[in-house]
Amino acid sequence: MWFSRKQAAKVPPEGAAGDAVRLPKQITTKTRGDAAEAAALDHLRQRGLRLIEANYRTPGRGGGEVDLIMRASDGTLVFVEVRQRSSASHGGAGASIGLPKQRRIIFAARHYLMRFASLPPCRFDVVLVNGDLGAGAGQGATIEWLAGAFDAS
């Protein structure tokens, strides 16, 4: 069961018989996204990538965000987009990365790269988390890493 932001949690009145009722922890798209990013980060670290920055955002409205910026062992700067879908009914996680989303990621990556005097080799990867991560166990979820999923040209 879920609750909207406007609904208040119902607490039994003072002196009611029994202990207070505990409501289940609310699972939001933000908590699911955070769990997917953590799973993706673990997955990439196990494969030798090193975290540089997480959730890099461009200033102002209408910019972009890069979920993870990592460095590969060969020195390549890797901009990673993490997508999570609990169901494949609408094409799964991979189907949600269209051209507008790619443009916003590329925009954020270019903004991030302005701090470098000389540009390092770069690539855009995608980590797809399909299925439900559950309560940290990852049962039923699959993680797929697509290195070089798209480019900035």
Backbone as JSON Lines, residues from 0, in Angstrom:
{"i":0,"aa":"M","n":[0.84,-1.17,0.0],"ca":[0.0,0.0,0.0],"c":[0.89,1.24,0.0]}
{"i":1,"aa":"W","n":[0.5,2.25,-0.73],"ca":[1.27,3.48,-0.79],"c":[0.41,4.63,-0.31]}
{"i":2,"aa":"F","n":[1.08,5.7,0.06],"ca":[0.39,6.89,0.54],"c":[0.87,8.08,-0.25]}
{"i":3,"aa":"S","n":[-0.05,8.95,-0.59],"ca":[0.37,10.18,-1.26],"c":[0.96,11.13,-0.22]}
{"i":4,"aa":"R","n":[1.61,12.16,-0.7],"ca":[2.21,13.13,0.23],"c":[1.15,13.83,1.07]}
{"i":5,"aa":"K","n":[-0.05,13.98,0.52],"ca":[-1.1,14.7,1.23],"c":[-1.79,13.85,2.29]}
{"i":6,"aa":"Q","n":[-1.66,12.53,2.19],"ca":[-2.29,11.67,3.18],"c":[-1.43,11.6,4.42]}
{"i":7,"aa":"A","n":[-2.03,11.73,5.55],"ca":[-1.29,11.61,6.8],"c":[-1.33,10.16,7.25]}
{"i":8,"aa":"A","n":[-0.28,9.73,7.88],"ca":[-0.27,8.38,8.44],"c":[-1.28,8.33,9.58]}
{"i":9,"aa":"K","n":[-2.06,7.29,9.6],"ca":[-3.1,7.19,10.62],"c":[-2.52,6.51,11.85]}
{"i":10,"aa":"V","n":[-2.56,7.22,12.94],"ca":[-2.02,6.73,14.2],"c":[-3.2,6.5,15.15]}
{"i":11,"aa":"P","n":[-3.21,5.35,15.84],"ca":[-4.32,5.11,16.76],"c":[-4.34,6.16,17.86]}
{"i":12,"aa":"P","n":[-5.51,6.51,18.37],"ca":[-5.6,7.52,19.43],"c":[-4.92,7.05,20.7]}
{"i":13,"aa":"E","n":[-4.54,8.03,21.53],"ca":[-3.9,7.74,22.83],"c":[-4.78,6.78,23.61]}
{"i":14,"aa":"G","n":[-4.14,5.84,24.24],"ca":[-4.88,4.93,25.1],"c":[-5.57,3.81,24.35]}
{"i":15,"aa":"A","n":[-5.34,3.71,23.04],"ca":[-5.95,2.61,22.28],"c":[-5.29,1.31,22.69]}
{"i":16,"aa":"A","n":[-6.04,0.26,22.62],"ca":[-5.52,-1.05,23.03],"c":[-4.43,-1.49,22.06]}
{"i":17,"aa":"G","n":[-3.41,-2.15,22.59],"ca":[-2.33,-2.7,21.76],"c":[-1.27,-1.66,21.45]}
{"i":18,"aa":"D","n":[-0.24,-2.13,20.8],"ca":[0.85,-1.25,20.42],"c":[0.47,-0.41,19.21]}
{"i":19,"aa":"A","n":[1.23,0.63,18.98],"ca":[0.99,1.49,17.81],"c":[1.21,0.67,16.54]}
{"i":20,"aa":"V","n":[0.42,0.93,15.53],"ca":[0.54,0.22,14.27],"c":[1.7,0.82,13.49]}
{"i":21,"aa":"R","n":[2.6,-0.04,13.01],"ca":[3.72,0.43,12.2],"c":[3.35,0.3,10.74]}
{"i":22,"aa":"L","n":[3.48,1.4,10.03],"ca":[3.18,1.4,8.61],"c":[4.42,0.96,7.85]}
{"i":23,"aa":"P","n":[4.24,0.28,6.7],"ca":[5.4,-0.13,5.92],"c":[6.15,1.09,5.4]}
{"i":24,"aa":"K","n":[7.47,0.93,5.29],"ca":[8.29,2.03,4.77],"c":[7.85,2.32,3.34]}
{"i":25,"aa":"Q","n":[7.66,3.58,3.05],"ca":[7.18,3.99,1.74],"c":[8.29,3.83,0.7]}
{"i":26,"aa":"I","n":[7.99,3.12,-0.37],"ca":[8.95,2.93,-1.45],"c":[8.57,3.89,-2.57]}
{"i":27,"aa":"T","n":[9.48,4.79,-2.88],"ca":[9.23,5.79,-3.91],"c":[10.14,5.52,-5.1]}
{"i":28,"aa":"T","n":[9.89,6.21,-6.19],"ca":[10.77,6.08,-7.35],"c":[12.18,6.57,-7.01]}
{"i":29,"aa":"K","n":[12.29,7.53,-6.1],"ca":[13.61,8.02,-5.67],"c":[14.38,6.93,-4.95]}
{"i":30,"aa":"T","n":[13.71,6.21,-4.02],"ca":[14.42,5.15,-3.3],"c":[14.79,4.01,-4.24]}
{"i":31,"aa":"R","n":[13.92,3.72,-5.21],"ca":[14.25,2.68,-6.2],"c":[15.42,3.12,-7.06]}
{"i":32,"aa":"G","n":[15.42,4.38,-7.46],"ca":[16.53,4.9,-8.27],"c":[17.84,4.9,-7.51]}
{"i":33,"aa":"D","n":[17.79,5.29,-6.24],"ca":[19.0,5.27,-5.41],"c":[19.54,3.85,-5.25]}
{"i":34,"aa":"A","n":[18.65,2.89,-5.07],"ca":[19.06,1.49,-4.93],"c":[19.68,0.99,-6.24]}
{"i":35,"aa":"A","n":[19.1,1.38,-7.36],"ca":[19.63,0.97,-8.67],"c":[21.02,1.58,-8.89]}
{"i":36,"aa":"E","n":[21.19,2.85,-8.51],"ca":[22.51,3.49,-8.67],"c":[23.55,2.81,-7.78]}
{"i":37,"aa":"A","n":[23.17,2.45,-6.56],"ca":[24.1,1.76,-5.66],"c":[24.48,0.39,-6.23]}
{"i":38,"aa":"A","n":[23.5,-0.34,-6.77],"ca":[23.79,-1.64,-7.36],"c":[24.68,-1.5,-8.59]}
{"i":39,"aa":"A","n":[24.42,-0.48,-9.41],"ca":[25.25,-0.23,-10.6],"c":[26.67,0.14,-10.2]}
{"i":40,"aa":"L","n":[26.8,0.98,-9.18],"ca":[28.13,1.37,-8.71],"c":[28.92,0.16,-8.23]}
{"i":41,"aa":"D","n":[28.29,-0.71,-7.44],"ca":[28.96,-1.93,-6.99],"c":[29.37,-2.79,-8.19]}
{"i":42,"aa":"H","n":[28.49,-2.93,-9.14],"ca":[28.74,-3.73,-10.34],"c":[29.96,-3.21,-11.1]}
{"i":43,"aa":"L","n":[30.02,-1.89,-11.29],"ca":[31.12,-1.29,-12.04],"c":[32.43,-1.33,-11.26]}
{"i":44,"aa":"R","n":[32.35,-1.12,-9.96],"ca":[33.58,-1.2,-9.13],"c":[34.18,-2.6,-9.18]}
{"i":45,"aa":"Q","n":[33.33,-3.62,-9.17],"ca":[33.82,-5.0,-9.25],"c":[34.51,-5.27,-10.58]}
{"i":46,"aa":"R","n":[34.23,-4.46,-11.57],"ca":[34.84,-4.63,-12.88],"c":[35.98,-3.64,-13.13]}
{"i":47,"aa":"G","n":[36.45,-3.01,-12.06],"ca":[37.67,-2.21,-12.13],"c":[37.5,-0.72,-12.35]}
{"i":48,"aa":"L","n":[36.28,-0.21,-12.41],"ca":[36.1,1.23,-12.57],"c":[36.14,1.91,-11.2]}
{"i":49,"aa":"R","n":[36.58,3.16,-11.19],"ca":[36.72,3.92,-9.95],"c":[35.79,5.13,-10.0]}
{"i":50,"aa":"L","n":[35.05,5.35,-8.93],"ca":[34.11,6.46,-8.87],"c":[34.84,7.79,-8.76]}
{"i":51,"aa":"I","n":[34.45,8.73,-9.62],"ca":[34.97,10.09,-9.56],"c":[33.93,11.01,-8.93]}
{"i":52,"aa":"E","n":[32.69,10.91,-9.41],"ca":[31.62,11.76,-8.89],"c":[30.27,11.09,-9.15]}
{"i":53,"aa":"A","n":[29.33,11.32,-8.24],"ca":[27.98,10.78,-8.41],"c":[26.98,11.92,-8.51]}
{"i":54,"aa":"N","n":[25.98,11.73,-9.34],"ca":[24.88,12.68,-9.51],"c":[25.36,14.09,-9.85]}
{"i":55,"aa":"Y","n":[26.2,14.2,-10.87],"ca":[26.68,15.5,-11.31],"c":[25.57,16.21,-12.07]}
{"i":56,"aa":"R","n":[25.24,17.42,-11.64],"ca":[24.19,18.21,-12.28],"c":[24.76,19.52,-12.79]}
{"i":57,"aa":"T","n":[24.24,19.95,-13.92],"ca":[24.61,21.27,-14.42],"c":[23.81,22.31,-13.65]}
{"i":58,"aa":"P","n":[24.36,23.49,-13.47],"ca":[23.61,24.52,-12.76],"c":[22.45,25.04,-13.6]}
{"i":59,"aa":"G","n":[21.44,25.52,-12.94],"ca":[20.3,26.11,-13.63],"c":[19.28,25.09,-14.09]}
{"i":60,"aa":"R","n":[18.21,25.63,-14.63],"ca":[17.13,24.77,-15.12],"c":[17.42,24.31,-16.54]}
{"i":61,"aa":"G","n":[16.85,23.18,-16.89],"ca":[16.96,22.69,-18.25],"c":[18.27,22.05,-18.59]}
{"i":62,"aa":"G","n":[19.11,21.85,-17.6],"ca":[20.4,21.23,-17.83],"c":[20.29,19.72,-17.86]}
{"i":63,"aa":"G","n":[21.33,19.1,-17.44],"ca":[21.35,17.64,-17.44],"c":[21.99,17.1,-16.18]}
{"i":64,"aa":"E","n":[21.99,15.8,-16.1],"ca":[22.6,15.12,-14.95],"c":[23.27,13.84,-15.44]}
{"i":65,"aa":"V","n":[24.41,13.54,-14.84],"ca":[25.09,12.28,-15.07],"c":[25.03,11.52,-13.75]}
{"i":66,"aa":"D","n":[24.51,10.3,-13.79],"ca":[24.36,9.53,-12.56],"c":[25.7,9.2,-11.93]}
{"i":67,"aa":"L","n":[26.63,8.66,-12.71],"ca":[27.94,8.3,-12.19],"c":[29.01,8.73,-13.19]}
{"i":68,"aa":"I","n":[30.07,9.32,-12.67],"ca":[31.24,9.61,-13.5],"c":[32.36,8.75,-12.92]}
{"i":69,"aa":"M","n":[32.91,7.89,-13.78],"ca":[33.89,6.92,-13.31],"c":[35.13,6.96,-14.2]}
{"i":70,"aa":"R","n":[36.19,6.37,-13.71],"ca":[37.43,6.29,-14.48],"c":[37.76,4.82,-14.68]}
{"i":71,"aa":"A","n":[37.98,4.45,-15.94],"ca":[38.39,3.08,-16.27],"c":[39.89,2.94,-16.03]}
{"i":72,"aa":"S","n":[40.35,1.71,-15.98],"ca":[41.77,1.45,-15.7],"c":[42.69,2.01,-16.78]}
{"i":73,"aa":"D","n":[42.18,2.2,-18.01],"ca":[43.01,2.76,-19.08],"c":[42.99,4.29,-19.09]}
{"i":74,"aa":"G","n":[42.31,4.92,-18.11],"ca":[42.26,6.37,-18.01],"c":[41.04,7.0,-18.65]}
{"i":75,"aa":"T","n":[40.2,6.21,-19.28],"ca":[39.0,6.74,-19.92],"c":[38.02,7.24,-18.87]}
{"i":76,"aa":"L","n":[37.48,8.42,-19.1],"ca":[36.44,8.97,-18.24],"c":[35.11,8.42,-18.75]}
{"i":77,"aa":"V","n":[34.37,7.79,-17.85],"ca":[33.14,7.1,-18.24],"c":[31.95,7.79,-17.59]}
{"i":78,"aa":"F","n":[31.04,8.28,-18.43],"ca":[29.8,8.9,-17.97],"c":[28.72,7.82,-18.01]}
{"i":79,"aa":"V","n":[28.16,7.52,-16.86],"ca":[27.25,6.38,-16.74],"c":[25.83,6.84,-16.43]}
{"i":80,"aa":"E","n":[24.9,6.37,-17.22],"ca":[23.47,6.57,-16.96],"c":[22.92,5.26,-16.42]}
{"i":81,"aa":"V","n":[22.23,5.32,-15.28],"ca":[21.63,4.14,-14.68],"c":[20.13,4.21,-14.87]}
{"i":82,"aa":"R","n":[19.55,3.16,-15.42],"ca":[18.1,3.1,-15.63],"c":[17.56,1.85,-14.98]}
{"i":83,"aa":"Q","n":[16.47,2.02,-14.24],"ca":[15.85,0.9,-13.53],"c":[14.38,0.81,-13.9]}
{"i":84,"aa":"R","n":[13.94,-0.39,-14.19],"ca":[12.53,-0.66,-14.42],"c":[12.21,-1.99,-13.75]}
{"i":85,"aa":"S","n":[11.14,-2.01,-12.97],"ca":[10.76,-3.25,-12.3],"c":[10.01,-4.18,-13.23]}
{"i":86,"aa":"S","n":[9.53,-3.66,-14.36],"ca":[8.76,-4.46,-15.29],"c":[9.21,-4.16,-16.71]}
{"i":87,"aa":"A","n":[9.13,-5.16,-17.56],"ca":[9.5,-4.99,-18.97],"c":[8.28,-4.67,-19.83]}
{"i":88,"aa":"S","n":[7.17,-4.32,-19.2],"ca":[5.93,-4.11,-19.93],"c":[6.0,-2.97,-20.95]}
{"i":89,"aa":"H","n":[6.88,-2.01,-20.73],"ca":[7.03,-0.89,-21.67],"c":[8.41,-0.9,-22.31]}
{"i":90,"aa":"G","n":[9.0,-2.07,-22.46],"ca":[10.29,-2.18,-23.12],"c":[11.46,-2.3,-22.17]}
{"i":91,"aa":"G","n":[11.24,-2.26,-20.87],"ca":[12.33,-2.39,-19.92],"c":[13.11,-1.11,-19.76]}
{"i":92,"aa":"A","n":[14.21,-1.22,-19.02],"ca":[15.0,-0.04,-18.68],"c":[15.66,0.59,-19.91]}
{"i":93,"aa":"G","n":[16.1,-0.24,-20.85],"ca":[16.79,0.28,-22.02],"c":[15.92,1.14,-22.91]}
{"i":94,"aa":"A","n":[14.64,0.87,-22.94],"ca":[13.73,1.63,-23.8],"c":[13.51,3.05,-23.32]}
{"i":95,"aa":"S","n":[13.93,3.35,-22.1],"ca":[13.67,4.69,-21.54],"c":[14.78,5.69,-21.81]}
{"i":96,"aa":"I","n":[15.77,5.31,-22.6],"ca":[16.87,6.23,-22.9],"c":[16.77,6.66,-24.36]}
{"i":97,"aa":"G","n":[15.93,7.64,-24.59],"ca":[15.74,8.17,-25.95],"c":[16.74,9.27,-26.26]}
{"i":98,"aa":"L","n":[16.59,9.85,-27.42],"ca":[17.5,10.93,-27.84],"c":[17.46,12.15,-26.93]}
{"i":99,"aa":"P","n":[16.28,12.6,-26.46],"ca":[16.29,13.75,-25.55],"c":[17.1,13.48,-24.26]}
{"i":100,"aa":"K","n":[16.96,12.28,-23.71],"ca":[17.72,11.93,-22.5],"c":[19.22,11.89,-22.82]}
{"i":101,"aa":"Q","n":[19.59,11.31,-23.95],"ca":[20.99,11.27,-24.34],"c":[21.57,12.67,-24.49]}
{"i":102,"aa":"R","n":[20.79,13.58,-25.08],"ca":[21.26,14.97,-25.25],"c":[21.52,15.64,-23.9]}
{"i":103,"aa":"R","n":[20.64,15.41,-22.93],"ca":[20.84,16.02,-21.6],"c":[22.08,15.44,-20.91]}
{"i":104,"aa":"I","n":[22.34,14.16,-21.09],"ca":[23.53,13.54,-20.5],"c":[24.78,14.1,-21.17]}
{"i":105,"aa":"I","n":[24.75,14.22,-22.49],"ca":[25.9,14.77,-23.23],"c":[26.14,16.23,-22.83]}
{"i":106,"aa":"F","n":[25.07,17.0,-22.67],"ca":[25.19,18.39,-22.23],"c":[25.88,18.47,-20.87]}
{"i":107,"aa":"A","n":[25.46,17.63,-19.93],"ca":[26.08,17.61,-18.59],"c":[27.53,17.16,-18.67]}
{"i":108,"aa":"A","n":[27.82,16.19,-19.5],"ca":[29.2,15.71,-19.65],"c":[30.1,16.82,-20.21]}
{"i":109,"aa":"R","n":[29.61,17.53,-21.21],"ca":[30.4,18.64,-21.77],"c":[30.65,19.72,-20.72]}
{"i":110,"aa":"H","n":[29.64,19.99,-19.92],"ca":[29.81,20.97,-18.84],"c":[30.87,20.5,-17.85]}
{"i":111,"aa":"Y","n":[30.84,19.23,-17.5],"ca":[31.82,18.66,-16.57],"c":[33.23,18.75,-17.17]}
{"i":112,"aa":"L","n":[33.36,18.5,-18.46],"ca":[34.67,18.47,-19.11],"c":[35.3,19.85,-19.26]}
{"i":113,"aa":"M","n":[34.54,20.93,-19.04],"ca":[35.11,22.28,-19.15],"c":[36.2,22.53,-18.12]}
{"i":114,"aa":"R","n":[36.25,21.76,-17.07],"ca":[37.26,21.95,-16.03],"c":[38.62,21.38,-16.42]}
{"i":115,"aa":"F","n":[38.71,20.63,-17.51],"ca":[39.95,20.0,-17.92],"c":[40.69,20.86,-18.94]}
{"i":116,"aa":"A","n":[42.01,20.99,-18.76],"ca":[42.83,21.72,-19.73],"c":[42.95,20.92,-21.02]}
{"i":117,"aa":"S","n":[43.14,19.63,-20.9],"ca":[43.16,18.75,-22.09],"c":[42.17,17.62,-21.83]}
{"i":118,"aa":"L","n":[41.4,17.31,-22.83],"ca":[40.31,16.35,-22.67],"c":[40.83,14.91,-22.62]}
{"i":119,"aa":"P","n":[40.4,14.16,-21.61],"ca":[40.75,12.74,-21.56],"c":[39.85,11.96,-22.51]}
{"i":120,"aa":"P","n":[40.22,10.73,-22.84],"ca":[39.29,9.92,-23.63],"c":[38.01,9.69,-22.81]}
{"i":121,"aa":"C","n":[36.86,9.72,-23.46],"ca":[35.57,9.61,-22.78],"c":[34.68,8.63,-23.5]}
{"i":122,"aa":"R","n":[33.7,8.11,-22.76],"ca":[32.65,7.3,-23.37],"c":[31.4,7.38,-22.51]}
{"i":123,"aa":"F","n":[30.28,7.0,-23.11],"ca":[28.99,7.01,-22.44],"c":[28.51,5.57,-22.28]}
{"i":124,"aa":"D","n":[28.37,5.15,-21.04],"ca":[27.89,3.8,-20.73],"c":[26.5,3.88,-20.13]}
{"i":125,"aa":"V","n":[25.8,2.78,-20.2],"ca":[24.49,2.67,-19.59],"c":[24.47,1.39,-18.76]}
{"i":126,"aa":"V","n":[23.93,1.47,-17.56],"ca":[23.71,0.28,-16.74],"c":[22.2,0.13,-16.59]}
{"i":127,"aa":"L","n":[21.7,-1.02,-17.04],"ca":[20.27,-1.31,-16.98],"c":[19.99,-2.25,-15.82]}
{"i":128,"aa":"V","n":[19.07,-1.87,-14.98],"ca":[18.64,-2.71,-13.87],"c":[17.19,-3.08,-14.16]}
{"i":129,"aa":"N","n":[16.99,-4.32,-14.55],"ca":[15.65,-4.81,-14.88],"c":[15.17,-5.73,-13.78]}
{"i":130,"aa":"G","n":[13.98,-5.47,-13.28],"ca":[13.42,-6.29,-12.21],"c":[13.48,-5.54,-10.9]}
{"i":131,"aa":"D","n":[13.0,-6.2,-9.86],"ca":[12.9,-5.59,-8.54],"c":[14.14,-5.92,-7.71]}
{"i":132,"aa":"L","n":[14.78,-4.9,-7.19],"ca":[15.95,-5.11,-6.35],"c":[15.58,-5.67,-4.99]}
{"i":133,"aa":"G","n":[14.32,-5.57,-4.6],"ca":[13.87,-6.11,-3.32],"c":[14.48,-5.36,-2.16]}
{"i":134,"aa":"A","n":[14.59,-6.02,-1.06],"ca":[15.12,-5.42,0.16],"c":[16.63,-5.61,0.23]}
{"i":135,"aa":"G","n":[17.32,-5.13,-0.78],"ca":[18.78,-5.2,-0.77],"c":[19.33,-6.51,-1.28]}
{"i":136,"aa":"A","n":[18.51,-7.52,-1.46],"ca":[19.01,-8.82,-1.86],"c":[19.2,-8.92,-3.36]}
{"i":137,"aa":"G","n":[18.49,-8.09,-4.12],"ca":[18.62,-8.12,-5.56],"c":[17.98,-9.34,-6.2]}
{"i":138,"aa":"Q","n":[17.08,-9.97,-5.5],"ca":[16.43,-11.17,-6.03],"c":[15.52,-10.77,-7.18]}
{"i":139,"aa":"G","n":[15.69,-11.44,-8.3],"ca":[14.85,-11.17,-9.45],"c":[15.34,-10.03,-10.31]}
{"i":140,"aa":"A","n":[16.35,-9.3,-9.93],"ca":[16.86,-8.19,-10.72],"c":[18.07,-8.64,-11.52]}
{"i":141,"aa":"T","n":[18.18,-8.11,-12.74],"ca":[19.36,-8.35,-13.55],"c":[20.04,-7.02,-13.83]}
{"i":142,"aa":"I","n":[21.35,-7.03,-13.85],"ca":[22.13,-5.83,-14.14],"c":[22.89,-6.07,-15.43]}
{"i":143,"aa":"E","n":[22.7,-5.15,-16.38],"ca":[23.37,-5.26,-17.67],"c":[24.15,-3.97,-17.92]}
{"i":144,"aa":"W","n":[25.43,-4.11,-18.21],"ca":[26.31,-2.97,-18.45],"c":[26.56,-2.87,-19.94]}
{"i":145,"aa":"L","n":[26.2,-1.73,-20.51],"ca":[26.41,-1.47,-21.93],"c":[27.5,-0.41,-22.08]}
{"i":146,"aa":"A","n":[28.73,-0.86,-22.3],"ca":[29.85,0.06,-22.46],"c":[29.76,0.69,-23.85]}
{"i":147,"aa":"G","n":[29.95,2.01,-23.91],"ca":[29.88,2.72,-25.18],"c":[28.48,2.67,-25.8]}
{"i":148,"aa":"A","n":[27.46,2.83,-24.98],"ca":[26.08,2.68,-25.42],"c":[25.67,3.73,-26.45]}
{"i":149,"aa":"F","n":[26.21,4.94,-26.34],"ca":[25.95,5.98,-27.33],"c":[27.14,6.92,-27.33]}
{"i":150,"aa":"D","n":[27.19,7.81,-28.34],"ca":[28.31,8.75,-28.39],"c":[27.78,10.18,-28.57]}
{"i":151,"aa":"A","n":[28.68,11.13,-28.46],"ca":[28.29,12.54,-28.45],"c":[28.23,13.14,-29.85]}
{"i":152,"aa":"S","n":[28.5,12.36,-30.87],"ca":[28.49,12.94,-32.22],"c":[27.12,13.03,-32.81]}
